[in-house]
């Protein structure tokens, strides 16, 4: 079968690799659509394991089922989560499934930028979800990123009446804008350095957009009757964004640090201000069953508009263009790869 082998952001090669064979409790899924995630182009994170097949935002059809698989059948339309928790360890039992050792070690084989993936037994049990007829394959590629956003806002406690500041208007930021609106936020402010994405944020429900190169703190106050934001969500790893976030959160507010930095990065914390402002700092990574089910339900009921976020649909052989678009983060929002698109 064909697969896109990642060597680095500028070197993605279409190669023939063996089609996976499945065991008795496994499945083979034909990939219909696979989204390029911002994490796919975090070279510091990906290149150390290259060459490999990336792609985890997948939607497809079950092509084969092992003889012991009973819950699913050939032809079912599914989303499959690449990382799944054990649901048994002390972290899972405490609700922190995404720090589970099992979640950090599970994956499907080889990755979503291929014609097929093998779904291991544990992913069949804990990570496979039927897509309702109301959810297209393209929409299915948003299940994972939307699930991550749902988990982040649940941990942070976004609620009705909040003023929410979203720093970074890429795909995650735009999903945060829309979800905050669903949750009843009274005012949503979005920042970015890219005019295209600022325009997108406005289109997806931000009440106010701010060029991040401007005085963000002053402009937040101006937009919010002299007050800072109840909730600040950081959706970019750009270091100046963290300083803006610390300065923009109101007393008793919450910071949701949603985007990871490279491991060597260090950010000075204004501990005095955070302490006396009573600010809570929350981190969030990945999504698990409860988040994924909510994401599918929101997509089914069209509460979140994801189709309008898709700016590019590309064939597998054009994946290098897709990586270039996502890595430069200019005039694109969501790029989807269609492995079975015709040349």
N, C-alpha and C positions, 0 to 999 in steps of 0.2 A: 504494500500500500504506500501511498505518498504521505510524507510528513515534512513539516518545516523544522529543520534543525537549527537551533539557536547557538551561534558561536559568540557573537556580541551584537550590540544594537545595530551595527552597520553590516553585519554578515549573517544573514538568514538564508539557509540553503534548502531547496526542495530536494529531498532524497527518497529513494525507495528503501523501506525497511520492512521486516516481516510483519504481516498482519498478526495481531495477538491471538493466541489460543486460550480458551477459557476452561476453568475447572468446573466441577459439578455444582458449586455454589456461587458461581460468578456469571457475569453477563458481558456481552459485547455490544457496544452502542455505536451506531453510525452517527457521526457528528454532522449536523445540518448547519449550525451556526455557532461561532465561537468568538467572543469578544476579546479585544486586546485591552488588558488592564494596565493601569499606570504602573503597577508593580512589575509588570513584564519588562518594562524599559528601565527599571532601577538597576543599572548595570553593576553597581557595587554588590548588589544582592544576587544577581543572576549569573554573572560571568564566571564565578568561582566553581559553578557546577556544569559549565558548558563542556562539550556540546550536549544539548538535551532538547526535547520537545516541550515547549511551554504551552500555556493555554488552559485556563481553569473555569472560564465563564461560558459553560457549554450548554447546548440544548440539542437533542437528537432523538433518534428512534432506536429502540432495542432491536438489534439484528440477530442475536443468538442468546439463548438462556441455558444455563447448566441444568442438568436433569433434577437437581434438588432445589432449584429456585421455584417457589410457588406463588409469590406475590406479584410477579410481573410476567409478561408474555411478549413474544415477538410482535413488533409493530407499535408497542406502547410509546407514547411521546413523553420524554422525561428530561428533567434537569438532574444532574449528578454532582454532588459536592465532592471536591477532591480531598479535602481534609475533614475527617470525622473524629469525634471524641469517643472514649471508651464508655462514657456514661456511668462509670463505676468508681473511679478514683476519688480521692478526697477533694480534688479541685472541681471535678464534675458535680459531685454531690453538693458542693457549696455554691454551684451556679457559675463557676469560672471555667467552663468547658474549653475555652480557647487557649488555656495554658496547660491543658492535658498533654502528657507525653505522647499519647496515641495520636491526638490530633496533629501534633507537629511532625509525626513520622509517616502518616498515611498519604496516599495519592492514588490516582489512577494511572494506567499504563497505555500509551506513553505520555500523552498530554493532548489538550484540545485542538492543537494546530496539526491535526492528522485526520485521516479519513475515518478511523475507528479508534476507540479506546476500550481496553479491558477494565471492567469494574470489579475490583477485588471483593471478597465475601463481606468484609466489614463495611465497605462502601455500599454494597447492595442492601445491607441491613439498616444502616444508619444514615446513608447519604443519597438515596435515590428517591425522587419525588415525581409523581405523575403531574404532567402539565395539563390543566383544564383546556378544553377546546377553545375557550375564550382567550387563552394566552398563546400567542404565536411563537415560533422558534426564535425570531428576533427578540421578542420580549423576554423569552426564556433566558437569554444571555445576561439579562439584568437581575436575575434572581439572586445571584451571589453578591454583587456589589450593593444591591438594595438591602439584602439581608445584613450586610456589614453595617450599613447606615442605620438600620433599625436597631441593631444591637447597641451601637454607639449612643443613639439618642435615648434608648431605654436605660442604659447605665448612667448617662448624664442627667436624666430626668427632665427632658424637655416637656413643657406643659403649656396648657392654655394660658394666654395672656403674656407669655414671655416675649421679651425683645431678644432676638437671636441674630448674632453676627457670625457669618460664615466667611472665613478667610481662605480664599482660593476657590475659584469657580470652574474647576474641572468637573469631570463626571461625578466624583464623590460630592463635591460642593453643591452641584446642581441637584443631586438627589437629596442632600441635606436640606436645601431650600424647600423643595417640594414636600418632604416629609414633615418639616417644621410647620408648614402651612396646614397639612392634614391634622397635625396635633394641636392646632389652634393658636399658634404663636401670633401675637398681636402685631408685631413688626419684624420684618426680616430684612437684614442688611447684608449685602455681599460685596466682597472686595476681590480684586485681581489686578494684575498689571497689563492684562491683555484686553483690548477693547472688544474683540470678538466675543470673549467669554463674559465680559461685563454685560454685553447686549443679551447674551443667552440667559444670564442670571435674571435679568429684568423680565425676559420672556417667560421664564419658568416660575415666576412668582415673587422675586425679591421686590420689596417696596422701594428700596434705595440701593443703588450701586455706587461704589467708591473706588477710584483708582488708588491702588495700594501704595503708589509713590507719593500720594498726597498725605496731609495730616489726618490720618485715619481717626485718631482719638477725637479730635475737634469735630470732625464731620459726623462721627457717630453721635456725639452729644447734640449737635445741631439737628440731626434727624430724629432724635429721641427726647425732645423736650428737656435738654440739658443733662440727661442721665446717660450713663454707660449701659452696656448690654448685660442682660441677665445671664445669657448663655453665649459663650464664644466657642466656635467650632473651627479648629485649625485643620485645613485639608490640603496643606502644602508643606513640604519639608524645607522650604526656603527659610533660612535662619531669621531674617528680619521679621517674618510673620509671627514668630513666637514672642518677640518683644512687643509687637503690636497687640498681640492677644493679651499679654499680662497687663498692658496699659488700658485696654479697652473693656475689661470686665468690671462690672459694678460690684459694690459691697454685697457680700452674701451670694455672689454669682458663682458660676461654674465654668471651668475651662475643659473642653473635650479635645484632647490632643489625638487627632484621628490619623495623621500621617506620620510614618516613621522617618527618622533621620538615618544617615549612614552611621555605623557603629562607632566610628571615631569622633563623631561630632559631640561637642559639649555646649550646653546652653546655660549661661548664668541665670540663676533664679533671683528675682527681687523679693527675697524672703520677708523683709520687713513689710513691704506693701501687701504681699499675699497674706501674711499673718494678720495684720490689722484690718484688712478688708474682709477677712473671713472667707477667702476664696477656696473652693474645692477644685482639685485637678483630677480629671478622669482620663484614663486611656482605654482604647478599645481596639481589638484585633479580631478579624474573621467573623464568621457567622455559624450558628448551629441550628438544630432542628426548629426550635421555636421561632427563630428569626426568619428562617427560610420559608416556613409555612405562612408567616405573616406577609412576607414579600410576595409570595404567590397569590395570596388573597388580595392584596392591594393591586397587583397587576390584573388579576381576573376582573376586579370591580372597577378598573380604570381610574383608581384614585391617584395614581402616579403616571404621568405621561412620559414614557421612555422612548416610544417610537420617534418622537420629534428630536430626540437627542442623537439619533443615528445620522451621522454626516457622511459616512463612507461604508459601502459594502464591497468587499474585495474578494477575488478568487484566491485560492491557496497560493498559486504561483506569484501573486502580487503582494505577498505578505510583507516583503521588505518595504514597500511603499507605506503599508500600514504602520510598521514600526517607526518609520521616519516621521510620519504624521503625529503619532502619539508622543514620540520622544521630543519633538520640537514644540508640541503643545501650542500650536498657533491656530490656524483656521480649521480646527476639527474638534469634535466632542467625543462621539463614540464611533470607533472603527470596528466593524464586524467582518470576520473571515468566514467564507463559505467554502469548505473543502470540496464540495461536490459541484461548485459553480463551473459552468462549461467554459473551456478556453475560447 
